[in-house]
């Protein structure tokens, strides 16, 4: 299927690794002009070089710490300066640290708030005027399977990922008349560095091997394995594309059937 993404202009936040990079690569492969961001210049440069190996359009980048409002404003302006407009926004950020409610102090709550909610608010606030003027836009906000079923030991993620879902659904209602479609995409257990880090922490805490943790987790997934970043990115690409002309305000999980909640 042709996703009709050729010459679309996309900004993919936090895209030097993991799900963000996989989405950037898929959009670029489909013909979109893609702008990558990361707070780490070295990792960003490496990601750009990798994306360019499959790109059918332009690939650009800018260093951006999503917790800094001025960096977000600069990133969006860079897209406008280089591409003239912005059609697609993939809102993404790294995950907050694991822990239980009693473990988290006010500083950690504030940091997670800035990282996983305010960054999304600020980026959409910067992009939406351009999309509104063009009467076209596609926004995908990356959350977590925890928006449907909280994950033990991830209180910060459970809280702010759910807030992102509510924000996206609200904005979908406000901006639908401008042909701006906004959806939330939640990964289950996708094989990324973030997942590996959480598994190692869990294994250390339980004094078992990482392999034991992985086998336990895979047993809860009907398809019997972890997902790959490119599988997650394929779903994101459709939601970002012109082929998606009527899906908005929705939340989808890419989790191999792991979450049983309706």
C-alpha positions as CSV (number, residue, x, y, z in Angstrom):
1,X,0.0,0.0,0.0
2,X,1.2,3.5,-0.9
3,X,0.9,5.5,2.3
4,X,0.9,8.8,0.2
5,X,3.7,10.1,2.4
6,X,5.9,11.4,-0.3
7,X,7.0,15.0,0.3
8,X,5.2,15.1,3.6
9,X,7.2,16.9,6.3
10,X,7.7,15.1,9.6
11,X,9.2,16.0,13.0
12,X,10.0,12.9,15.1
13,X,10.9,13.8,18.7
14,X,13.5,11.7,20.7
15,X,14.5,9.8,17.6
16,X,18.1,8.9,18.0
17,X,17.3,5.4,19.2
18,X,14.5,3.0,20.0
19,X,11.0,3.5,18.8
20,X,11.6,7.1,17.7
21,X,14.4,6.1,15.4
22,X,12.4,3.2,14.0
23,X,9.5,5.5,13.2
24,X,11.8,8.1,11.6
25,X,13.3,5.3,9.4
26,X,9.9,4.1,8.3
27,X,8.6,7.5,7.5
28,X,11.8,8.3,5.6
29,X,11.5,5.0,3.7
30,X,8.0,5.9,2.7
31,X,9.2,9.2,1.2
32,X,8.6,11.8,3.9
33,X,11.1,14.5,4.6
34,X,12.1,13.7,8.2
35,X,13.5,15.8,11.0
36,X,15.1,13.9,13.9
37,X,15.9,15.2,17.4
38,X,17.9,14.1,20.4
39,X,19.7,15.8,23.2
40,X,22.9,13.8,22.4
41,X,24.6,15.1,19.2
42,X,26.8,12.0,18.7
43,X,23.8,9.6,18.8
44,X,21.8,11.9,16.7
45,X,24.4,12.1,14.0
46,X,24.6,8.3,14.0
47,X,20.9,8.0,13.7
48,X,20.7,10.5,10.8
49,X,23.4,8.5,8.9
50,X,21.4,5.3,9.4
51,X,18.1,6.9,8.4
52,X,19.7,8.3,5.2
53,X,20.5,4.8,4.1
54,X,16.8,4.1,3.5
55,X,15.4,7.6,3.0
56,X,13.5,8.6,-0.2
57,X,13.4,12.3,0.9
58,X,15.4,14.7,3.0
59,X,16.7,13.9,6.5
60,X,17.6,16.7,8.9
61,X,18.2,17.0,12.6
62,X,18.6,19.3,15.6
63,X,19.8,18.8,19.1
64,X,16.8,19.1,21.4
65,X,16.2,18.4,25.1
66,X,12.5,17.9,25.3
67,X,12.4,19.1,28.9
68,X,13.5,22.6,27.7
69,X,10.8,24.8,26.2
70,X,13.4,26.8,24.2
71,X,14.7,23.6,22.6
72,X,11.3,22.6,21.5
73,X,10.6,26.0,20.0
74,X,13.9,25.9,18.2
75,X,13.2,22.4,16.8
76,X,9.8,23.3,15.4
77,X,11.2,26.5,14.0
78,X,14.0,24.6,12.3
79,X,11.5,22.4,10.6
80,X,9.6,25.4,9.3
81,X,12.8,27.1,8.2
82,X,14.1,24.1,6.3
83,X,10.9,22.5,5.0
84,X,8.5,25.4,5.0
85,X,5.8,23.6,6.8
86,X,5.1,20.6,9.1
87,X,2.6,17.9,8.3
88,X,3.4,15.2,10.8
89,X,4.4,15.2,14.4
90,X,5.5,12.1,16.3
91,X,5.5,13.1,20.0
92,X,8.0,10.9,21.9
93,X,10.2,11.1,25.0
94,X,12.3,8.7,27.0
95,X,10.7,6.9,29.9
96,X,10.9,8.0,33.5
97,X,12.7,5.9,36.1
98,X,11.0,2.8,37.6
99,X,9.8,2.8,41.2
100,X,6.7,2.6,43.4
101,X,4.7,5.5,44.8
102,X,6.4,5.6,48.2
103,X,9.8,5.7,46.5
104,X,9.2,8.9,44.5
105,X,9.9,12.4,45.8
106,X,8.6,15.7,44.5
107,X,11.7,16.2,42.3
108,X,11.2,12.9,40.5
109,X,7.5,13.7,40.0
110,X,8.3,17.1,38.5
111,X,11.0,15.7,36.3
112,X,8.6,13.1,34.9
113,X,5.9,15.7,34.5
114,X,8.3,17.8,32.4
115,X,9.6,14.8,30.4
116,X,6.5,12.9,29.7
117,X,3.7,15.4,29.7
118,X,4.8,19.0,29.3
119,X,7.2,18.1,26.5
120,X,4.2,16.8,24.5
121,X,2.0,19.8,25.4
122,X,4.7,22.2,24.3
123,X,5.5,20.4,21.0
124,X,1.9,20.2,20.0
125,X,1.3,23.8,21.0
126,X,4.2,24.9,18.7
127,X,3.1,22.7,15.8
128,X,-0.7,23.1,15.8
129,X,-0.8,26.7,14.4
130,X,1.1,25.6,11.3
131,X,-1.1,22.6,10.8
132,X,-4.2,24.6,11.4
133,X,-3.1,27.2,8.8
134,X,-2.6,24.3,6.3
135,X,-5.8,22.6,7.4
136,X,-3.9,19.3,7.5
137,X,-1.9,17.5,10.1
138,X,-1.2,14.1,11.6
139,X,0.0,13.7,15.2
140,X,0.9,10.5,16.9
141,X,1.7,10.5,20.6
142,X,3.8,7.6,21.9
143,X,2.6,6.4,25.3
144,X,2.7,2.9,26.8
145,X,0.5,-0.1,27.2
146,X,0.0,1.2,30.7
147,X,-2.7,3.5,29.4
148,X,-4.9,0.4,29.3
149,X,-3.4,-1.6,32.1
150,X,-1.0,-0.1,34.7
151,X,2.4,-1.7,35.0
152,X,3.7,-2.6,38.5
153,X,6.7,-0.6,39.6
154,X,6.2,2.1,36.9
155,X,4.1,4.7,38.8
156,X,5.5,7.7,37.0
157,X,5.0,6.2,33.6
158,X,1.5,4.9,34.5
159,X,0.5,8.4,35.6
160,X,1.8,10.6,32.8
161,X,1.3,8.3,29.9
162,X,-2.4,8.2,30.8
163,X,-2.4,12.0,30.9
164,X,-1.0,12.0,27.4
165,X,-3.8,9.8,26.2
166,X,-6.4,12.2,27.6
167,X,-4.6,15.2,26.1
168,X,-4.5,13.6,22.7
169,X,-8.2,12.7,22.7
170,X,-9.2,16.2,23.8
171,X,-7.1,17.8,21.1
172,X,-8.5,15.4,18.5
173,X,-12.0,16.8,19.2
174,X,-10.8,20.4,19.1
175,X,-8.8,20.1,15.8
176,X,-10.7,17.6,13.8
177,X,-12.4,20.3,11.8
178,X,-9.0,21.3,10.5
179,X,-8.3,17.8,9.2
180,X,-5.7,17.3,12.0
181,X,-5.9,13.7,13.2
182,X,-4.4,12.9,16.6
183,X,-4.0,9.4,18.0
184,X,-2.1,7.7,20.8
185,X,0.1,4.6,20.2
186,X,1.1,2.4,23.2
187,X,3.9,-0.1,22.9
188,X,3.8,-3.3,24.8
189,X,7.1,-5.2,25.2
190,X,9.0,-4.0,22.2
191,X,12.7,-5.0,22.1
192,X,14.4,-1.7,22.9
193,X,17.2,-0.5,25.2
194,X,14.5,0.8,27.5
195,X,13.0,-2.6,27.9
196,X,16.4,-4.2,28.5
197,X,17.1,-1.7,31.2
198,X,13.9,-2.3,33.0
199,X,14.4,-6.1,32.8
200,X,17.9,-5.9,34.2
201,X,16.6,-3.8,37.1
202,X,13.8,-6.3,37.7
203,X,16.2,-9.2,37.6
204,X,18.6,-7.6,40.1
205,X,15.7,-6.8,42.5
206,X,14.4,-10.3,42.3
207,X,17.8,-12.0,42.3
208,X,17.0,-14.0,39.2
209,X,18.5,-14.0,35.7
210,X,17.4,-11.6,32.9
211,X,16.5,-14.7,30.9
212,X,14.1,-15.8,33.7
213,X,12.4,-12.4,33.5
214,X,12.1,-12.6,29.7
215,X,10.6,-16.0,29.8
216,X,8.1,-14.9,32.4
217,X,7.1,-11.9,30.3
218,X,6.9,-13.8,27.0
219,X,4.5,-16.2,28.6
220,X,2.0,-13.4,29.0
221,X,2.1,-12.4,25.3
222,X,-0.2,-14.5,23.1
223,X,2.1,-14.3,20.1
224,X,4.9,-15.7,22.3
225,X,7.6,-13.1,21.6
226,X,8.6,-9.5,22.0
227,X,7.8,-7.0,19.3
228,X,10.4,-5.4,17.1
229,X,10.7,-1.6,16.8
230,X,10.0,-1.7,13.0
231,X,6.7,-3.5,13.8
232,X,5.6,-0.7,16.1
233,X,6.8,1.8,13.5
234,X,4.6,0.3,10.8
235,X,1.5,1.1,12.8
236,X,2.7,4.6,13.6
237,X,3.4,5.2,9.9
238,X,-0.2,4.4,8.9
239,X,-1.6,6.8,11.6
240,X,0.9,9.5,10.3
241,X,-0.1,9.1,6.7
242,X,-2.6,10.6,4.4
243,X,-4.1,7.0,4.1
244,X,-5.4,7.6,7.6
245,X,-8.2,10.0,6.8
246,X,-10.8,9.1,9.4
247,X,-9.1,7.7,12.5
248,X,-8.6,10.3,15.3
249,X,-8.9,10.5,19.1
250,X,-8.1,6.8,19.4
251,X,-5.6,4.8,21.5
252,X,-4.0,1.7,20.0
253,X,-1.7,-0.9,21.6
254,X,1.1,-2.7,19.7
255,X,1.6,-5.4,22.2
256,X,1.1,-8.9,20.7
257,X,-2.2,-9.2,22.6
258,X,-0.5,-8.8,26.0
259,X,-3.0,-6.5,27.5
260,X,-6.4,-8.1,28.1
261,X,-8.3,-5.0,29.3
262,X,-10.9,-3.7,26.9
